[in-house]
Amino acid sequence: MMNKIGIVGAGWRAEMWISVIQKLKDASVAGVLCRREARAAELSARYGVATVRDVAALDALGCDAVLVCVSKQSNCSVSEELLSRGLRVLSETPAGMTAQERARLTQYGADVLQFAEQFPLQPRFAALRSCLERGLIGDVHTVSLSCCHGYHAVALMRALLGTGEAVPAVRAVQIDDPYAETQWRGIPRDGAVHGHDRVLALLAFGGRTALYDFSHAQYFSPVRRTRVLVQGTLGEMSPPGGVRLVGGEAAEFSLHAQYGGQGCDLGAPDLISVSLGGEPVYRNAFYGLRLSEEEIAMASALRRALAAFEGREKGYPASAAALDASIADEIRRSISEQKAE
């Protein structure tokens, strides 16, 4: 069945969604709500999509679901307006900027409101989670990561630790992290050294612990690498490799990503699967579409939301996204308290 997806928003993230949806076999872009005529004309010319100026016109297109891709400050109000019309909504994160907004959104069921939290769905993290669920390193108790910010990081930490709805105790500090900026979202910069607010936080979920370390410019910096470490009772993993006990002896292991289009393969460069010891622990459901890992995660989030709307799975409802945002707020609050001391 072809799912007609409406999109509200016209920024860089909305463009990414248009590009991803247009590559899918089971979805299409019904139309894009863009209030600026010049920008609407640009999107229409670049992607061949229909554009409208208001919610009523978007509703008239007969969308199966609407993707909300606006500013964080507008997420809640735009989602509520669409929901009031009986439309099913997949919203970008976060789930509201305040506790009041989050409380309002959590009143909506998973069958009408979903959130596009993509980080736990990225192939490298999905493969890592598969290994953890198989008990590869025993009982997981500690996660340390420096790869994404705020509510995204919280979502990933909760997924890797399996803490469910638990609310952690939080302690955080902010330090300066100077490094050269050579690009920002693909736009070259002069390489000058700038200071960056780096946040270090300890999240205690009872017997499980998460360590958070990130500065926002790290997303686009070639001199700041992604770091993820998961530790359990029988070993630890820092993708793509790790160490675990086998027969009482420490044994190293590694994940192997298989791609098409390499060597004499006449196919296009594309992720096929991720394996551990020759056994696949992750398969790319969108192989053949040549999507990046981020795009694979986005497509997975869309497919998950559509399944949740049909009652086939829980998906990522407002309650989960609201918990991510609330814990991220606690990190910011802890920093403010520390600065005030």
N, C-alpha and C positions, 0 to 999 in steps of 0.2 A: 504494500500500500504506500502511495506517495503522500508524505506528510507535508502540508503547506505551512511554512514557517514565516510569520511576520516578524519584522525587526524594528524596534524603536531605538533610534540613535544613529549617528552618522560619523562617529569618531574612528580612530585607528582600530579599536577592538571590534567595532561593528563591521569594519572592512574585513578583518580576519574571519569573522563568522560568515559573512557573505561568501568569501572564497571557499571556506570549508564546506558549507552547505551545498554549494553549487557542484561540488565534486562527489557528493553522496548519491547513491542509487535510490535510496528510499526517502529522500527529502528534497524540497525545493524552496526557494525564497518567494513567498507570496507577494511581498512588497516591503518597502522600507519607509518608516515614518521619519521624515527629515523636514524641519520647518524652514530651513534656509534654501531658497530657490537655487542659488548658484551651486551649493553643495549637492543638492538633489540632482541637478543636471549632470554634475560630475560623476556621481555614483551610477546614474542611469547609463551614461555613455561608457563608463569603464566596465560595468558588470552586466549591463542589459536588464537591470531590475526595474520594476515599477516603483514609483515613489508617490507618497501621499503626504498631506500636511497636517492631519489631525487623527485622533484615535478613532472617530466615527468612520472615517474613510478607510482606515486600516481594518476595522471590524467588518466592513462591507466586503472585504476581499475574501472572506470565508476561511480565515486562518485556523488550522488545527491547533496551533500553539503560537504564542508570541514571545519572542526573546527580548528581554529588556536589557539594553546595552547603553545606559546613560551614565551620568555622573553618580558617584556614590551618594551624594546628597539627595538625588532625585529618585533613586532606586525604589524606595518605599512608596512614595506618592504615585509614581507612574504605575507600579505594579498594582496598587490598590485600585486605581482608575480602570485598569484593564480587567481586573478580577470582578469589579462591580458590574461589568458588561457580560459576565459569564464566560470570559475567555480564559484559557489555560495559559499559565505564565511560567516561563523559564527565565529567571533573573540572574544577571551577573551578581557576584558578591560585592559588598557584604549585605547581610540581611538587616538593613537599617543602620542608622548612625547613632541611635539612642536606644535606651532600654524600652522606652515607650513605643518606638517604631517596631522594635523586635517583638514586643508583646502583641502588637496588632497583627503582625505577619504570621506569628505562630498559631493564630486562630484558624488559618486556612489549612485544609488538609493536603496530603501529598498528592491527591488526585487532581488538584487544580494549581498548586504552586510548588515549583521545584527551583533549586539553585545550581548554578553551573560552577561547582567547585571542582576544578580539573586536576589539581596537583596529585592527589592520590591515584589518579587514573593515568598519569604519564607512564609510558612503558617501563622505564627503569624502576619506578617506584611500585608499579603493579607487579613486576617480576620479583622485587624485593619482598613485597607483602606475601606473595605466593610461597616463597622460601620460608618466611617466618611462620606462616600458617601450617607448614609441613613439619615444624619443630626442628628445623635444621640447626639452630643454635640454642635449642632448649627453650626455657621460659624467658621471654623478652622482658627486660625491666628498665632499660635505659636507652634513650635516643638523644643523639646530639646532631643538630643540623644547622647548616648555613647555606640555604639555597632559595629561600623565598621569605616573604614578609608577613607580619601580622596574622590575620585570620587564615591565610593560605598555609602558613607554617603551622598554625594550631591544628588545622584540618589534617595535615600530613602527620604531625606528631601523634594525634589521637588515633589515626588509622594504623600507624606502625606499632603503637603501644597497645592498641585494643582497649582503650579506656572507656569507650561508650559515652555515657552521659555524665561521667564524673567531672567535678569541677575542682581544679587544682589550686593549691596555695601558690602564690606567685611572688617572686622577688626579682627585681630588675634594676639595671643601671645603664647609663648611656655614656659612651666615651667618644672621643674624636678619632677618626680613622682617615688620615690623609693619603690620597693616592691620585695618580694621574687619570684624567678623563680624556679618552681618545675618541669616544663615540657616545651617542645617546639615541636609542631606538633606531640604529642604523645611520644616523646623521653624524658625520665626522666632527670631532672637536679638536682643539689645538694641543691637547696633551698636557695642559697645565695641571699642576697639583692643587687639588681642592680638599678641604676638610669635609668629612661625611659623618653624620650622626650614626654611630654604630650601637646597636642595642644588644645587651647580654642579659638573658633572663633564665631563671631556674623555675621550672614548673613541677611541683610535687603532687602526683596523683596517688597518694597513699604509698603503696609499695613500688610504684613505677615513677620514673623521673624523666623529664625532658629538658634538654639544654638548648636554648635558642640564641643564635648569634648572627646578626645580619645588619647591613647598611643598604638602603634602598638602591643606591647607584650601582650596587654589586650586580644587579640584573644585567647591566649593559657593559660591565667592565671586563676586559680581557686579562686584567692583572689581579682579579679576585675569583678564585675557583669555587665551584660547588663542593661542599663537604657534608657528607652524611655518614653517621656511624650508629649502628644498632648493636646493642650488647645484650646477651642472654646468658643463661646459666651454663651453657656448653660451648660458647664461642662468641664471635662477633663478626659483623658484616659491615664493610665499607665499600659499596659497589664500585667496581664490578667484582670485587673479591672479598675474601674473609678467611677465617680460621675456625675450626671446630674440633671437638674431641671425637675420635673414631677408635673404638677399642682401647680407650684410655690414652691414646696418643694424639697429639695435636697434628691436624692435617689441614693444609691450605686448599682452598677451592676458589673457583671463579665462575662468573656468569659469562656466557658467550652470546653476543648479539649477531644474528645471521641476517645479511642483507642480500637483496637481489642486485643485479647490475654490477657485480664485481668479477674480476678476472675475465673469463671467456663467456660469462653469463650475458646473454643479449638483452635481458630485461632492463628495466629502469632501476636506478638506485632507490631502494625502498626497504624498510624494515619488515622482515618476515616473522621472526620469533626471537625469544631469549631463552637460552637453555642452560641447564646446570648438569654437568657430567653427561651431556648428550641427551638429556631429557628436557623437553620444552616445559618451561614454567610460565611462559607468557607467549601468546600468539596475537599478532596484529590482525584484528578483525577487519581492518581497512586496507590490507595489503593490496597493492595494485593502483592505489590512488595517489601514491607518492606524497604522503603527508609527513610533516615534521612531528617530533614527539609531542610538542605542544598542541598541534592540530589534531593528532590522534586522540589526545586527552579531551579536547573540545568535542570532537565527534562522538567520543564515548559518553561524555556528559549529556549530549543531546539525546543519544539513543537511550541512555538510562532514564532521562526525564520522560521521554515518550512512553517507555515501558511503565513508569510509575503512574502516568496519567491514565493508563489503561488498567491499572491495578495489578500488573504482573510483577512488580517489585516495589520496594520502599523508596528507592532512589536517594536523593539528598534533599530532604524536606526543610522547611523553614526552621524547625526545631534544631536540626544539626547546624545549619548555617548561622543561626542566632547564637548557639553555644560558641562557635568559632569566634564570632565577633565580640561576644561578651568577654571571653578569655583574653582576646587581643586588647580589649579595653583595660583589663586588669593589668596587663603589662605596661601600658601607658600610664595608668594610675600609679603603679609602683615606682615608675621613673619620676613622676611628679613629686611623690612623697619623698623620694630619696634626695631630689634636688632641694626640697624645702628644709631638709634637716641641717 
